[in-house]
Amino acid sequence: MQPQAANPIVNLVPLVLIFVVFYFMLIRPQRKKEKEQQNMLKNLNKNDEVVTSSGIHGTIVNVKDKTITLRIDDNVKIELEKNCVAYIKKTQTVPAA
């Protein structure tokens, strides 16, 4: 008697499971993060305090289609691509006593 050949579909199950795990652990979270980043860049406004990907802290003074002008010190302004903004700093408001 010869051993029976395994069903080819059974051989594909581990590969499918690996793909599903990769999708839910790597691909899906990355897409969500990219979508949040694009939404944040689309909603940049004047006077937002931001940090760039290179670590420069500043305040937005002008927003254009693809660039922003960032004030990093008194009389020091630089123009950057919007995609250089890493995040918007959350400023705490102090309640009046």
N, C-alpha and C positions, 0 to 999 in steps of 0.2 A: 504494500500500500504506500502510495505517495502522499506526503502531507498536502493538505488542501491550500491553495494559494489564497492569501488574504485579500479581502475586498479592497480595491483601489481607493474607495471613498474613505475607508478606515485609515488609510495611510495619510490622507489629507487633513484629517481632524486635528492632529497636533499643530500643523502649520496654520490652520485657521484660528486655533486658540491663541497661538503666539501673536498673530496679527491683531486679534481682538484686544489682547492685553496691551500691545504697543499703542493701539489707537486710544484706549481709555487712559493710559498712563502718560503718554508722550504727545501724541498728535492733537488730541482734543484740548488739553490744557494750554498748549502753545497757541492754537487758533484763538481761544478765548482771550488770552493775554494780548495777542496782536490786535484783536478787535477793540479791547479796552484802550490800548495805546492810541489807535487811530481815532477813537471817539474823543479821547483827551486832547489830542492835537487839533482836532476839528473845533473844539470848544475853547481854545485859548483866547483870553480876553486881555485888554489893556489893564494894567495894574496887578496882574497875577504875578505872584512871586514864584519863580521856577528854579529848578536845578537842571543844568544841561548834562548830557552824557559824559562830558569831560570834567564835570564837577564844578562848573562856574555857577555861582548863585547870583541872581539878579531879578529885576522887575521889568516886565514887558511894558514898553512905551508905545509900540506901534505893531500892528498885526497886518501882514499882507497875505496874498494867496499862498506863497510857498515859503516866505521868510518872516522873521520877527526881528524887531529891534529891541535889544536888551540893555537896560541901564545897570551897570555893575558897580558904579561909584559916581560921585558927583562929577559931572561933565565927562563921563566915560560911557560911551554907548557902542555896542557892537551889533552887527547884523548877522543872524544865524539862520540856517535852514530850520524849519519847524521840526523836522524829524530828529534834531539834536536835543530836543527837550526830553529829559528822562522822566520828570514828574513835577507836579505842582506842589509847592510846599503848603502844608496846612497851617494857617495862622490861627492862634488861639485868641479869642476875644475875652478881655477881662471884664467881668460884670461890674457895673457901677455899684459902689457901696452906699 
